Amino acid sequence: MFNKKCFRVFLFILIKYLLKKRGQLPPDVEIKLVRKMLSKNSKYSKYFP
């Protein structure tokens, strides 16, 4: 598992990437996207231990 600092940096980069890809998003939408990505049944879940 990531340590917390590493994980925060990773999430920060991920959010920046999403913003760049989709244009500016409101913070609540951004958080929903991250939560969606972190959920167990997400196609991105394989990237998280």
N, CA, C and O atoms as a GROMACS GRO file, in nm:
protein
  196
    1MET      N    1   0.084  -0.121   0.000
    1MET     CA    2   0.000   0.000   0.000
    1MET      C    3   0.087   0.126   0.000
    1MET      O    4   0.196   0.127   0.058
    2PHE      N    5   0.039   0.229  -0.066
    2PHE     CA    6   0.110   0.356  -0.065
    2PHE      C    7   0.116   0.412   0.076
    2PHE      O    8   0.025   0.389   0.156
    3ASN      N    9   0.224   0.484   0.109
    3ASN     CA   10   0.216   0.564   0.231
    3ASN      C   11   0.132   0.688   0.199
    3ASN      O   12   0.112   0.720   0.082
    4LYS      N   13   0.084   0.757   0.301
    4LYS     CA   14  -0.015   0.862   0.281
    4LYS      C   15   0.037   0.979   0.197
    4LYS      O   16  -0.037   1.033   0.114
    5LYS      N   17   0.162   1.017   0.217
    5LYS     CA   18   0.218   1.129   0.142
    5LYS      C   19   0.224   1.096  -0.007
    5LYS      O   20   0.183   1.175  -0.091
    6CYS      N   21   0.274   0.978  -0.038
    6CYS     CA   22   0.283   0.930  -0.176
    6CYS      C   23   0.145   0.928  -0.241
    6CYS      O   24   0.127   0.972  -0.355
    7PHE      N   25   0.049   0.878  -0.167
    7PHE     CA   26  -0.087   0.864  -0.216
    7PHE      C   27  -0.149   1.000  -0.246
    7PHE      O   28  -0.217   1.017  -0.347
    8ARG      N   29  -0.126   1.096  -0.156
    8ARG     CA   30  -0.178   1.232  -0.177
    8ARG      C   31  -0.118   1.296  -0.301
    8ARG      O   32  -0.189   1.360  -0.379
    9VAL      N   33   0.012   1.278  -0.319
    9VAL     CA   34   0.079   1.331  -0.438
    9VAL      C   35   0.022   1.267  -0.564
    9VAL      O   36  -0.003   1.335  -0.663
   10PHE      N   37   0.002   1.136  -0.558
   10PHE     CA   38  -0.056   1.063  -0.671
   10PHE      C   39  -0.196   1.115  -0.704
   10PHE      O   40  -0.228   1.138  -0.821
   11LEU      N   41  -0.279   1.132  -0.602
   11LEU     CA   42  -0.415   1.185  -0.623
   11LEU      C   43  -0.412   1.326  -0.680
   11LEU      O   44  -0.492   1.360  -0.767
   12PHE      N   45  -0.320   1.407  -0.631
   12PHE     CA   46  -0.305   1.545  -0.680
   12PHE      C   47  -0.273   1.545  -0.829
   12PHE      O   48  -0.333   1.620  -0.906
   13ILE      N   49  -0.178   1.461  -0.869
   13ILE     CA   50  -0.140   1.449  -1.010
   13ILE      C   51  -0.259   1.398  -1.093
   13ILE      O   52  -0.285   1.447  -1.203
   14LEU      N   53  -0.328   1.300  -1.039
   14LEU     CA   54  -0.446   1.243  -1.105
   14LEU      C   55  -0.553   1.350  -1.129
   14LEU      O   56  -0.610   1.358  -1.238
   15ILE      N   57  -0.580   1.430  -1.027
   15ILE     CA   58  -0.680   1.536  -1.039
   15ILE      C   59  -0.637   1.640  -1.142
   15ILE      O   60  -0.718   1.685  -1.223
   16LYS      N   61  -0.510   1.679  -1.138
   16LYS     CA   62  -0.458   1.773  -1.237
   16LYS      C   63  -0.474   1.719  -1.378
   16LYS      O   64  -0.511   1.792  -1.470
   17TYR      N   65  -0.446   1.590  -1.394
   17TYR     CA   66  -0.461   1.525  -1.523
   17TYR      C   67  -0.607   1.528  -1.570
   17TYR      O   68  -0.635   1.558  -1.686
   18LEU      N   69  -0.698   1.497  -1.480
   18LEU     CA   70  -0.841   1.499  -1.512
   18LEU      C   71  -0.887   1.639  -1.552
   18LEU      O   72  -0.965   1.655  -1.647
   19LEU      N   73  -0.839   1.740  -1.480
   19LEU     CA   74  -0.876   1.877  -1.511
   19LEU      C   75  -0.826   1.918  -1.650
   19LEU      O   76  -0.897   1.983  -1.726
   20LYS      N   77  -0.705   1.878  -1.679
   20LYS     CA   78  -0.646   1.908  -1.809
   20LYS      C   79  -0.724   1.839  -1.920
   20LYS      O   80  -0.750   1.898  -2.025
   21LYS      N   81  -0.761   1.714  -1.897
   21LYS     CA   82  -0.828   1.631  -1.996
   21LYS      C   83  -0.971   1.679  -2.023
   21LYS      O   84  -1.014   1.683  -2.138
   22ARG      N   85  -1.043   1.714  -1.919
   22ARG     CA   86  -1.186   1.745  -1.930
   22ARG      C   87  -1.217   1.893  -1.924
   22ARG      O   88  -1.334   1.932  -1.936
   23GLY      N   89  -1.116   1.977  -1.906
   23GLY     CA   90  -1.141   2.119  -1.879
   23GLY      C   91  -1.170   2.140  -1.732
   23GLY      O   92  -1.171   2.044  -1.654
   24GLN      N   93  -1.193   2.262  -1.693
   24GLN     CA   94  -1.216   2.293  -1.551
   24GLN      C   95  -1.342   2.226  -1.499
   24GLN      O   96  -1.448   2.233  -1.560
   25LEU      N   97  -1.328   2.162  -1.385
   25LEU     CA   98  -1.442   2.098  -1.320
   25LEU      C   99  -1.462   2.160  -1.182
   25LEU      O  100  -1.365   2.197  -1.116
   26PRO      N  101  -1.588   2.173  -1.139
   26PRO     CA  102  -1.611   2.217  -1.001
   26PRO      C  103  -1.555   2.116  -0.902
   26PRO      O  104  -1.554   1.996  -0.930
   27PRO      N  105  -1.508   2.161  -0.786
   27PRO     CA  106  -1.443   2.071  -0.688
   27PRO      C  107  -1.525   1.949  -0.649
   27PRO      O  108  -1.470   1.841  -0.631
   28ASP      N  109  -1.656   1.966  -0.634
   28ASP     CA  110  -1.740   1.852  -0.594
   28ASP      C  111  -1.743   1.743  -0.702
   28ASP      O  112  -1.746   1.624  -0.671
   29VAL      N  113  -1.744   1.784  -0.828
   29VAL     CA  114  -1.741   1.689  -0.939
   29VAL      C  115  -1.606   1.616  -0.941
   29VAL      O  116  -1.599   1.495  -0.962
   30GLU      N  117  -1.501   1.694  -0.919
   30GLU     CA  118  -1.365   1.642  -0.911
   30GLU      C  119  -1.355   1.533  -0.803
   30GLU      O  120  -1.299   1.426  -0.828
   31ILE      N  121  -1.409   1.561  -0.686
   31ILE     CA  122  -1.408   1.465  -0.575
   31ILE      C  123  -1.488   1.340  -0.610
   31ILE      O  124  -1.446   1.228  -0.580
   32LYS      N  125  -1.604   1.359  -0.673
   32LYS     CA  126  -1.685   1.244  -0.716
   32LYS      C  127  -1.610   1.156  -0.813
   32LYS      O  128  -1.616   1.033  -0.804
   33LEU      N  129  -1.538   1.218  -0.907
   33LEU     CA  130  -1.458   1.143  -1.004
   33LEU      C  131  -1.350   1.061  -0.935
   33LEU      O  132  -1.330   0.944  -0.967
   34VAL      N  133  -1.281   1.123  -0.841
   34VAL     CA  134  -1.175   1.053  -0.768
   34VAL      C  135  -1.235   0.937  -0.687
   34VAL      O  136  -1.179   0.827  -0.686
   35ARG      N  137  -1.347   0.961  -0.620
   35ARG     CA  138  -1.413   0.855  -0.543
   35ARG      C  139  -1.457   0.741  -0.633
   35ARG      O  140  -1.445   0.623  -0.598
   36LYS      N  141  -1.508   0.776  -0.750
   36LYS     CA  142  -1.551   0.677  -0.848
   36LYS      C  143  -1.432   0.591  -0.890
   36LYS      O  144  -1.443   0.469  -0.900
   37MET      N  145  -1.318   0.657  -0.915
   37MET     CA  146  -1.197   0.587  -0.957
   37MET      C  147  -1.142   0.497  -0.848
   37MET      O  148  -1.083   0.392  -0.876
   38LEU      N  149  -1.163   0.538  -0.722
   38LEU     CA  150  -1.110   0.461  -0.610
   38LEU      C  151  -1.204   0.349  -0.566
   38LEU      O  152  -1.165   0.262  -0.487
   39SER      N  153  -1.327   0.350  -0.616
   39SER     CA  154  -1.421   0.246  -0.575
   39SER      C  155  -1.380   0.108  -0.628
   39SER      O  156  -1.311   0.098  -0.730
   40LYS      N  157  -1.421   0.006  -0.558
   40LYS     CA  158  -1.378  -0.132  -0.587
   40LYS      C  159  -1.412  -0.178  -0.729
   40LYS      O  160  -1.330  -0.244  -0.794
   41ASN      N  161  -1.530  -0.144  -0.776
   41ASN     CA  162  -1.575  -0.193  -0.906
   41ASN      C  163  -1.531  -0.104  -1.023
   41ASN      O  164  -1.575  -0.122  -1.137
   42SER      N  165  -1.444  -0.007  -0.992
   42SER     CA  166  -1.394   0.082  -1.096
   42SER      C  167  -1.290   0.014  -1.184
   42SER      O  168  -1.216  -0.072  -1.137
   43LYS      N  169  -1.286   0.053  -1.310
   43LYS     CA  170  -1.186  -0.004  -1.400
   43LYS      C  171  -1.045   0.044  -1.363
   43LYS      O  172  -0.946  -0.012  -1.410
   44TYR      N  173  -1.036   0.148  -1.280
   44TYR     CA  174  -0.907   0.200  -1.236
   44TYR      C  175  -0.857   0.133  -1.109
   44TYR      O  176  -0.742   0.152  -1.070
   45SER      N  177  -0.944   0.055  -1.044
   45SER     CA  178  -0.912  -0.002  -0.912
   45SER      C  179  -0.789  -0.093  -0.916
   45SER      O  180  -0.722  -0.110  -0.814
   46LYS      N  181  -0.760  -0.150  -1.032
   46LYS     CA  182  -0.642  -0.237  -1.043
   46LYS      C  183  -0.511  -0.160  -1.023
   46LYS      O  184  -0.407  -0.221  -0.997
   47TYR      N  185  -0.516  -0.027  -1.037
   47TYR     CA  186  -0.396   0.055  -1.015
   47TYR      C  187  -0.371   0.084  -0.868
   47TYR      O  188  -0.267   0.137  -0.831
   48PHE      N  189  -0.468   0.048  -0.785
   48PHE     CA  190  -0.455   0.072  -0.641
   48PHE      C  191  -0.446  -0.062  -0.569
   48PHE      O  192  -0.526  -0.151  -0.594
   49PRO      N  193  -0.349  -0.076  -0.480
   49PRO     CA  194  -0.333  -0.202  -0.407
   49PRO      C  195  -0.447  -0.228  -0.308
   49PRO      O  196  -0.447  -0.330  -0.240
   0.00000   0.00000   0.00000
